[in-house]
Amino acid sequence: MSTSWRFLRRLAISVVGLIVLLVGVVMLVAPGPGFLVIALGLLILSVEYEWARRHLDRAKSHARTLADRAAANRLSTALSTLFALGIIGLGGVLALTEFLPASGIATGASVAFGGVVALSTIVYSVLQRRKRLTGEID
């Protein structure tokens, strides 16, 4: 592999990983699965950086603990599910209307995708918790 190819690969991994990591940090205060996205950013960066590998295990453990805690609370799960479905609906409205600010297909699809990611995270957390409670996984 040429030196310039390795440099470009490392640069691309660094840029994408840092963007995903920063989005995760924003999601700590904004709606969304912040620690899950932080873990994803660290996973991307761990391809090239040892410091990211060291932090990845701690981020995954923290994300798993938070997911278990949220999945254990039925009210939290129900409200999170309703919120995710509302985000998907908002995405549909933004995609199909043009009179709302920043509406359009791209905005609507992005918002709906965020809702699908949130809903998928909720479903995954609940299923993993059920498996752990029934002894199917560690």
N, C-alpha and C positions, 0 to 999 in steps of 0.2 A: 504494500500500500504506500503510495507516495506521501511525502510530508505534507503537501498542500491538501491532499484528500483527508488526512488525519486531522489537520487543523480545521478544515471546514466541517467535518463531522463533529468534532469537539465543540466548535462554535455553535452549530445547530442544536446540539443536545443541551448546551448551556443556556441558550436563549429560550428554547421551548420549556426546559425544566424550570427556569427562573420565572417565566410568565405563569406557568401552572402553579408554582409555589406561591407567587404573589396573589393569584386569584384565590387560592385556598386561605391565605391570611386575611384577605378581604371578607371571605365567607365566614370567618370567625365572628364578625359583627353583623354581617348581612345574612339574609336567609340563604341556606345552602349547606351542604355537607363539608364544612371547612376542613376538618382533620382528615377526611377521606381524600380531598383534593390536595392537601399538603403532602399526604403520604404518596399520592400519585406523582407530584412534582419531585419529591425526594427519590422515588423509584426511577424516574427519568434521569435525574442527575447522578444517581448511584452507578450508572453505566460508566461514567467517567471520573467520579470523585469519591474518594474514600470517606470524607467527612459526611457525605450524603448517605452512604451505606450505614455509618454509625448511627445517624439520626433516624433512619428509616424504621428500624425495629421499634424504637420508642414511639414514633408517630403511629405505626400500625397498632401497637398495643393500646395507645390512648384512644385511637379511633374505635377499636373494638370495644373498649370499656364504655365509651360514650354511646355507641350503638346498642350495646346490651342494656344499658340503663334506660335509654329512650324506648327500646322495644318492650321493656318490662312494664312500662307505664301505659296502660291502655288509652287513657285520655290524651297523652302526648302523641301516641301513635295515630289515634283518630284525627286529632287536630292537624298533625303533620300531613296525613293523607289528604284531608280536605284542602289544605293549603296547596299541596302539589297539584291536585286536580284543578284548583282554581287558577294556578299558574298556567297549566296546560290550556284551560279555557280562555284565559287572557291572551295567550299566544294565538289561539284561533281567531279571536276577535281582532287582534292587531293585524293578523295576516289577511283578513277578509275585509277590513275597512280602510278607508283612506282619509277619513276626516279627523282621526285622533292624531295628536302629535307623535312623531316618530313611528307612525304605523307603516305597514308594508309587509310583504312576504318575508323578507330577510329578518326583520325584527320579530315578527310573529313566530317564525320557525325557531329562532334563537331562544325566545322566551319559552315556547312550548318544549323545546329540547331540554331546557333547564328544569322544567316541571317533570319531564319524563325521567331525568337523572335523579331528581329528588325522590320521586315515587319508586323508582328501582332500588334506590338505597334503602328506603323504608321497608320494602318487601324483602330484600336480602337480609336486613338486620333481623326482622321478625323470624324469617325462616332459619337463620343461623342460631338464634336464641332457642327456638323450638328444638332444633337438632341437639344442642348442648343439653337442654333439660331432659330430653329423652335418652341421652347417652349415645347418640349416633356418632358424634364427633367429640374431640377433646375440648 
